[in-house]
């Protein structure tokens, strides 16, 4: 199963993929339509995705959150900065 999420600013995409079976599953990364010019990584394992047309094998019951940006390391979000500029606090 998979879900795709995009940030409000359209600068971060996350593909959440899940293996709910007791068998390893091979994911064809080309089916996710990852943008080749961006750097991708699994936010859970921190594994870099070097070949966007390659494969990712999910172990039984494993999940991966494949993202082009790690929002956890940003000290302050761009969206919050926009709100602070536009709205008086």
Secondary structure as a PSIPRED ss2 file (coil, helix, strand):
# PSIPRED VFORMAT (PSIPRED V4.0)

   1 X C   1.000  0.000  0.000
   2 X E   0.000  0.000  1.000
   3 X E   0.000  0.000  1.000
   4 X E   0.000  0.000  1.000
   5 X E   0.000  0.000  1.000
   6 X E   0.000  0.000  1.000
   7 X C   1.000  0.000  0.000
   8 X C   1.000  0.000  0.000
   9 X C   1.000  0.000  0.000
  10 X C   1.000  0.000  0.000
  11 X C   1.000  0.000  0.000
  12 X C   1.000  0.000  0.000
  13 X E   0.000  0.000  1.000
  14 X E   0.000  0.000  1.000
  15 X E   0.000  0.000  1.000
  16 X E   0.000  0.000  1.000
  17 X E   0.000  0.000  1.000
  18 X E   0.000  0.000  1.000
  19 X C   1.000  0.000  0.000
  20 X C   1.000  0.000  0.000
  21 X C   1.000  0.000  0.000
  22 X C   1.000  0.000  0.000
  23 X C   1.000  0.000  0.000
  24 X C   1.000  0.000  0.000
  25 X E   0.000  0.000  1.000
  26 X E   0.000  0.000  1.000
  27 X E   0.000  0.000  1.000
  28 X E   0.000  0.000  1.000
  29 X H   0.000  1.000  0.000
  30 X H   0.000  1.000  0.000
  31 X H   0.000  1.000  0.000
  32 X H   0.000  1.000  0.000
  33 X C   1.000  0.000  0.000
  34 X C   1.000  0.000  0.000
  35 X C   1.000  0.000  0.000
  36 X C   1.000  0.000  0.000
  37 X C   1.000  0.000  0.000
  38 X C   1.000  0.000  0.000
  39 X C   1.000  0.000  0.000
  40 X E   0.000  0.000  1.000
  41 X E   0.000  0.000  1.000
  42 X E   0.000  0.000  1.000
  43 X C   1.000  0.000  0.000
  44 X C   1.000  0.000  0.000
  45 X C   1.000  0.000  0.000
  46 X C   1.000  0.000  0.000
  47 X C   1.000  0.000  0.000
  48 X E   0.000  0.000  1.000
  49 X E   0.000  0.000  1.000
  50 X C   1.000  0.000  0.000
  51 X C   1.000  0.000  0.000
  52 X C   1.000  0.000  0.000
  53 X C   1.000  0.000  0.000
  54 X C   1.000  0.000  0.000
  55 X E   0.000  0.000  1.000
  56 X E   0.000  0.000  1.000
  57 X E   0.000  0.000  1.000
  58 X E   0.000  0.000  1.000
  59 X C   1.000  0.000  0.000
  60 X C   1.000  0.000  0.000
  61 X C   1.000  0.000  0.000
  62 X C   1.000  0.000  0.000
  63 X E   0.000  0.000  1.000
  64 X E   0.000  0.000  1.000
  65 X E   0.000  0.000  1.000
  66 X E   0.000  0.000  1.000
  67 X E   0.000  0.000  1.000
  68 X C   1.000  0.000  0.000
  69 X C   1.000  0.000  0.000
  70 X C   1.000  0.000  0.000
  71 X H   0.000  1.000  0.000
  72 X H   0.000  1.000  0.000
  73 X H   0.000  1.000  0.000
  74 X C   1.000  0.000  0.000
  75 X C   1.000  0.000  0.000
  76 X C   1.000  0.000  0.000
  77 X C   1.000  0.000  0.000
  78 X H   0.000  1.000  0.000
  79 X H   0.000  1.000  0.000
  80 X H   0.000  1.000  0.000
  81 X H   0.000  1.000  0.000
  82 X H   0.000  1.000  0.000
  83 X H   0.000  1.000  0.000
  84 X H   0.000  1.000  0.000
  85 X H   0.000  1.000  0.000
  86 X H   0.000  1.000  0.000
  87 X C   1.000  0.000  0.000
  88 X C   1.000  0.000  0.000
  89 X C   1.000  0.000  0.000
